[in-house]
Amino acid sequence: MRKHIARVIVLILLFCVAFPQSLAEANTRVNVTINGRLVNFDGQGAVSVSGRTLVPIRGVFETLGFDVSWDGTLSRVTLLRSDAVILITLGESEFTTNGTLHHLDVPAQSMGGRVLLPIRAVLESVNYSLQWDARANTVRIETTFGTLPDRKLSSEEIGSWIDEYHLFGGALEFELEVIRLTNIERARVGAAPLSANENLMMAARFKSQEMHNLRYFAHSSPVYGSFYNISSELFGYDAMGENLATGHRTPEEVVNAWMNSPGHRENMLRSGFTEIGVGLVGSYWSQKFR
């Protein structure tokens, strides 16, 4: 699993469909977020060309761990990371990733003194996926890692998963925001705030990733069984309650949905719980309580 480097997972709708051309042509701002944090393009922003959105390379790719270099003689961009070498030449309809040729519907271009790339095609060449939030005119990117198999992980594999969880920053901003919003709801009924527990955070992320990878939505895992097994078997820390949700775009949406469901609300407000973990992968949200 150490070979599985960060992938970007879907948060709301599949980004297979191009961004609406009218957005950038009408000078509507198109934003990009990575793990809930807005990417600062420092001048030239995203544009729409022939129905494809192009973004400046440095803000996005450097944040994702690539070294970016420009060869003015060849008019070529090199994106270099330990797992990938991407070569893109301005004006050409093809580029290479680790020597494999990929097609571009719209070539890389220079605008406003910046090199802009069609972000979806380039990131998909290194096994990323992106999502377009039409309401917010925003490309939402979340980093995760690996693809969980339909079997139990070995101790070495779970160790690698934990290492990569820490390597790519641990808790996401959206996950931490769910905790903050949950504690606001608890304060309203006089319940003490919940503390984020790292083992529960990892267990919740793992649960969300398993649901995303194995395409199921249930408290009982097809691999690990009862909901508390992931926490106890893999992360050595028992969870006493669990909330799940899917299809919600933001922390505010998912917390509101849970608060409007009696069983989920009971978990969130239970006075006997003191710790919490939250996980988000794709559109799958998890809360674990103890």
N, C-alpha and C positions, 0 to 999 in steps of 0.2 A: 504493500500500500504506500510505501514511501515514494514510489514512482508516480503516484497520483498527485499532481500539483494542482494548485487552486483552480477550480472551475467556477464559472459563474452560473447561478441557478435562477430559474424563473421565479419572479415574485408575483406577477399579476396575469398578463396575457402573453402568448407566444409572440416573439419578435420576428417571426418568419415573414410577416407582411411588412412591406416597407413603410417608413414613416410617411405620413401624408405630405405630399409635396407642397401643399399650400402653406404649411406651417412656417417654414423658413422663408419661403418666397414672400410671405406676408410680414416678414420680420418678427414673427412670433418667436420668443425665446424658447429654445429646446435645451433642457437641462439633462445632466447625467449625474447619477448618484452611485457611489460605491459604498456598500455597507451602510446605507442611509446618509452618507456624507456627500454634500454637493461638491462636484469637481469644479475647480476654478480654472477656466481656460485662459485667463489673463489677457483679454482682448478679443481676438477672433473666436467666435463661438461656433456652434454647430450650424450647418447649412443643409438644404435639400437640393439635390441635383438629380434630375430625371427620376424623381420618386424615391431616391435613396438618400439617407442622411449621412453626412460626412462630419467627422469631428477632428479637432486638432489632436495630434498623437501624444504629446507629452503628458498632458494632464491625466489621461486615462491610462496609458500604457506604463508610465513610470510608477503610478500608484499600484499597478498590478505586478510590479517587480521587474519590468523590462528595462534594460539599458537601451536608450534611443540614440542612434547616430545618423548623421546625414553626410552623404558623399555628393558634393556639388558637381563634380566632374561627371559622374554617372547619373545624377538626379535620382539617387536611390536612398531609401530609408532602410536601416537595419535595426530590427528589434531583437535583442539578445537576452535570453534568460537561460538558466541551467537546463531547462527541458526543451528549449525551442530556439531556432534561428529563423526569423522571418525577413524576407527580402522583398521590398516593394519599390518599383520604379514608377516615378510620376508619368502619367499619361498612358501607361500600359494596362491592358485588360486582364492580365494574369500576374500572380505573385507566387512565391514559393515559401513553404513552411517545412523546414527540415528536408529540403530537396524535393518535396512533393508540390506539383503545380496545382494552383487553385484559380478559379475564374472570378473576375470582378465585373458586376453589371455596370458599375461606374468606376473609372480609374481614380487613383489617388491624384490629388490636385494641390496646387499652391494658391492660397488666397490670403490676402492681407498679410503677406510675409510669413504665413504659417503653412505647414504641410497638413492636409486633411485626408483622412482615410475613411472608407466605408466600414464603420466599426463592426457591424454584424459579421460580414464575410471574414474579416481578419481574425476576430476572436473565435469564431466557430472553427477556424482551421486548427486551433489549439484546444478544441473541445469545450469551449465556453458556450453558454446560451444567454441571451439577453431578453429583456421584456420592455414593452412600450406601455406607459401609463398615459393614455390619451387625455384623461382629465387634467393631469398636472403637466402635460407636455414634457414628460421626463422618461429617460431611459433609466431603469432601475437595475442595478447590478449588485449581487451579493456573492461573496466568495465562500466556497466550501471546498471539499476535497474528496477524492475517491468515489467509488461506486460500490455500495455494499452488496455483497453476494447473497443469494438465497440459501444461506447456511450460516452456522455460528462461526464467528471469528476465532482464530487461534489467539493465544495469549500474546504472541509476537505481533499479530495483526492489530489487536486492540491497542497494544503499546504504540504502534506506529500511528494509529488513528489519534490517540491522545497527543503524541508528539506534534502531529500536523495541526491539531486543534490549537495548540499553543503557538506554533510557528506562524499561523495565519491570523493571529491576533485575539484568539479566544472569543469572548462574548461579542456579538454584534450590537450595534447601536439600537437597532429595532428590538432586540431581545431585552436589553437593559431598560428601554423605554416602557416595555410591557410591565416590568417590575415596578417602575416608578408609578405608572398609572394604577396598577393593582394596589399599591400602598396608599394611594390617594383614596381609593374606594374603601379600603380598610379603615382609614382614619375617620371616614364619615360615620362609621358605625362603632367607633371607639376601640377597634382592634389594633394591636401593636403591629408595626411594620414588619414585613418579611425581609430577611437577609438573603442576598444572593449567595448560594453555595456552589462552589466550582464543580463538585462532583455531580450535583443535580443539574447544573447548566450543561455539562457534557452529556449527561443521560438524556436530557430533553432534546438537545441537538441531534443526538444519535437517533432518538425515536422519530424525530421529524425527517431525518435523512433516510431512515429505513422506510418510512411510509412513502416518501418521494421516490426512492429507487425501486421499491417492490410494488408500488402502485396499489396500496391498500389504505384504508382509513378505519381504524378500529383500535380499541385499547389493548386487545390481545394481539400480540405479534405472531405472524406465521412461523417465525424462526425461534423466538425466545419465550413465547407463551404469555403468561399474565404480565400486566403492565409493570409491576415492580421488579420483574426479573432483569430487565436491562440495567436498572440502577444498581441492583445488588450483585449480579453476576459480573457485569463489565466494569463497574465503577466503584464497587465496594461500599455503597451507601444506599440504604433502603429509602424508597419513596413511598409515602403513605397515601398520596392522592395524585390524580392526573387529570388535566384538562386538555382536550384536543380541539382543533378547528382547522378549516381549510377554506381557501377562497377569499380571504380578507386581505385588503391591500396594505393596511397600516396598523400600527399598534393600537391606535384609537379605535379602529373598526373591530379588531378582534377582542379587545377588552370589553367594548360595549356589547358585543354578541355574547360573550361569556356571562356578563352581568345580567343579561336578559334571559338567561337559561337557569332555572332554579338549581339544578345539580352542579353546574359549573360555578355559579355564584356562591353556593355553599362552600366549595373548596377554597375559593378566593378569599372568603371572609372568615373562615373557621379560626376561632381563637386559639385552638390547640396547635396550629401550624406556626412554625417560627422561621422556616427556611423555604427558599423557592429556587427553581431552575427554569429557564425559558429557552426553547429552541425554535429556530425558523430555518426551513429549507424549502425552496420553491414556494408553494402556497400552503405548506403544512406547518402549523403552529402547535407547539406543545408547552404545557406548564407541568412541572412536577413539584410536589409539596412534601414537606416533612415537618 
